[in-house]
Structure formats: C-alpha cells, structure tokens
Amino acid sequence: MHAANERLAVRSREAAVMLGISTRTLFTLTKNNKIPHIRLGDGERRAVLYPVEALREWLRKESQQQPVVD
C-alpha cells in the first residue's frame, strides 16, 4: 500500500535523479520506448510522467539482464 504522501508518478527531472542518470539519457530512453512512461495531453501542454512503481520494476529487470562487472 502507498503512503498518502507518496507520489504515484514523477516528471522527467525527478525521474532522472531517482535513477541516477542524466535527463538527456532519460529523454533518449523515453523517445525509444525503452523506459515506462505516460504521455498526457496534447500540443504544447503535453506532459510526460514516469510511474514510480513501473520505474522500480524496470530497474529490477534491467539489473537482472546486465552482466556483473568487477
């Protein structure tokens, strides 16, 4: 269950910080549909949100697919 103050989704800058990547890398992943995201609205007022739980699951899956480097 989620705490009342826990956000369900974040915007790009916060998502990049949470993941420890640059916003440019996040935008590239988003553009190529490699990371979970939701586009809301249309035109200039369009927003892209990143669902927090989906990001956590994506990161778990990505970390399992990557070889361990010593």
C-alpha positions as CSV (number, residue, x, y, z in Angstrom):
1,M,0.0,0.0,0.0
2,H,1.2,3.5,-0.7
3,A,1.6,6.2,1.9
4,A,-0.8,9.2,1.3
5,N,2.1,11.5,0.6
6,E,4.0,9.1,-1.8
7,R,3.7,10.2,-5.4
8,L,2.5,7.7,-8.0
9,A,4.4,9.3,-10.9
10,V,7.2,11.9,-11.3
11,R,8.3,14.3,-14.1
12,S,11.4,13.8,-16.1
13,R,13.9,15.7,-13.9
14,E,12.9,13.9,-10.8
15,A,12.9,10.5,-12.5
16,A,16.4,11.1,-13.8
17,V,17.6,12.0,-10.3
18,M,15.9,8.9,-8.9
19,L,17.6,6.7,-11.5
20,G,21.0,8.4,-11.3
21,I,21.0,9.3,-15.0
22,S,21.0,12.5,-17.0
23,T,17.8,14.0,-18.3
24,R,19.3,13.6,-21.8
25,T,19.7,9.8,-21.2
26,L,16.1,9.7,-19.8
27,F,14.8,11.5,-22.9
28,T,16.6,9.1,-25.2
29,L,15.2,6.1,-23.3
30,T,11.7,7.7,-23.5
31,K,11.9,8.5,-27.2
32,N,12.9,4.9,-27.9
33,N,10.2,3.5,-25.6
34,K,12.8,1.7,-23.5
35,I,11.5,3.1,-20.2
36,P,8.0,3.1,-18.8
37,H,6.3,6.5,-19.2
38,I,2.9,8.0,-19.8
39,R,2.2,10.9,-22.2
40,L,-0.7,13.2,-21.1
41,G,-2.3,15.9,-23.0
42,D,-1.5,17.2,-26.5
43,G,0.2,20.1,-28.2
44,E,2.5,22.4,-26.2
45,R,0.9,21.5,-22.8
46,R,1.8,17.8,-23.2
47,A,3.4,16.2,-20.1
48,V,5.4,13.1,-19.7
49,L,5.1,11.2,-16.4
50,Y,7.1,8.3,-15.1
51,P,5.2,5.9,-12.8
52,V,7.3,5.3,-9.7
53,E,6.4,1.6,-9.3
54,A,6.9,0.9,-13.1
55,L,10.4,2.5,-12.8
56,R,11.3,0.3,-9.9
57,E,10.2,-2.8,-11.7
58,W,12.0,-1.7,-14.9
59,L,15.2,-1.1,-12.9
60,R,14.9,-4.6,-11.3
61,K,14.5,-6.2,-14.7
62,E,17.3,-4.2,-16.3
63,S,19.7,-5.1,-13.5
64,Q,19.0,-8.8,-13.9
65,Q,19.8,-8.6,-17.6
66,Q,23.1,-6.8,-17.3
67,P,26.3,-8.8,-16.7
68,V,28.1,-8.1,-13.5
69,V,31.3,-6.2,-13.9
70,D,34.1,-6.5,-11.3
